Amino acid sequence: MRKSIKEIENVLHTHGYSIDTIILNVMKTFKFKTICRKVGFQKQEGYSASEIVNLMLMLPLMLLKSVNAFYKSGFQHVSAMKKDNLYRLKNNERMPWRALLLAVAKQFQCLVNSEKKIEAHSAFILDDTTEAKTGRKIEQISLVHDHVSGKQGSKLGFKNLTLGLFDGKSFNPLDFSLHAEKRLKKARHRREQYRKQRTPQSAGAKRVRECHTDKITNGLNMLKRAYRKGLRANYVLVDSWFSSKGFIQTVRGMGKKPMHIICGVRKDKRNYI
């Protein structure tokens, strides 16, 4: 969690516990319930999925780090919902979180750019970062290289590959995938890792398979999904990891008006023209 943001603190001091009303008004503007229904983000009974997500979205705005922290805070009276409702939704393998995020991003662009104008400096930005973790029993956890730390930079965690859209004014997250790298060294530690049986076609099972798919393939899949959703930019901005011939050709072949690519180049024996 980042340090407390001053603007959020000011809202809390001014509105007190009415922060839930602020969130609900934003969700109405986004037509969030309709989006949830369209992408199949729904439950059969109890609180609706949109109601639970609304509560989850309030947590960072209340400067809370977790569901457990919420139910120990003075904000818990905001909702009569029990914490098990939130945990069950988070653990539900069928929930299409990716489709929900992409649909919300699309709706944001429709609200701020109804004319669908492509700004001159707009760009899809694809980059990865190290997500360090402390529990070696976490499902699919591995040792990942952190280039910021140099040769001794292996850490327990994941690589988080994220796609975002810079529209000339704001950065809008669109998609992400978690990646495993080197497996844990000790066989005993690998056996102790959490495992869960999932329906092969479920969203959760697809995420697990993605964890062991190379970042270039996943990155291209993210770009294609965003493009099919109608999101557009003039450039694709990546680092040298993605500067392969296949990646460049695929991106340049997307759509009637090809996007330009801005990237570093790998310092090896290849020649560039």
Sequence and secondary structure as in RCSB ss.txt:
>XXXX:A:sequence
MRKSIKEIENVLHTHGYSIDTIILNVMKTFKFKTICRKVGFQKQEGYSASEIVNLMLMLPLMLLKSVNAFYKSGF
QHVSAMKKDNLYRLKNNERMPWRALLLAVAKQFQCLVNSEKKIEAHSAFILDDTTEAKTGRKIEQISLVHDHVSG
KQGSKLGFKNLTLGLFDGKSFNPLDFSLHAEKRLKKARHRREQYRKQRTPQSAGAKRVRECHTDKITNGLNMLKR
AYRKGLRANYVLVDSWFSSKGFIQTVRGMGKKPMHIICGVRKDKRNYI
>XXXX:A:secstr
     HHHHHHHHHHGGGHHHHHHHHHHHHTHHHHHHHHT   SSSS HHHHHHHHHHHHHTT  SHHHHHTSTT
GGG    HHHHHHHHH TT  HHHHHHHHHHHHHHHH TT    TT EEEEEEEEEE S TTSTT EEEE GGGG
GG EEEEEEEEEEEEE SS EEEEEEEEE  B  SSHHHHHTS      TTSHHHHHHHHTTS HHHHHHHHHHH
HHHTT   SEEE  GGG  HHHHHHHHTSSSS  EEE     SS    
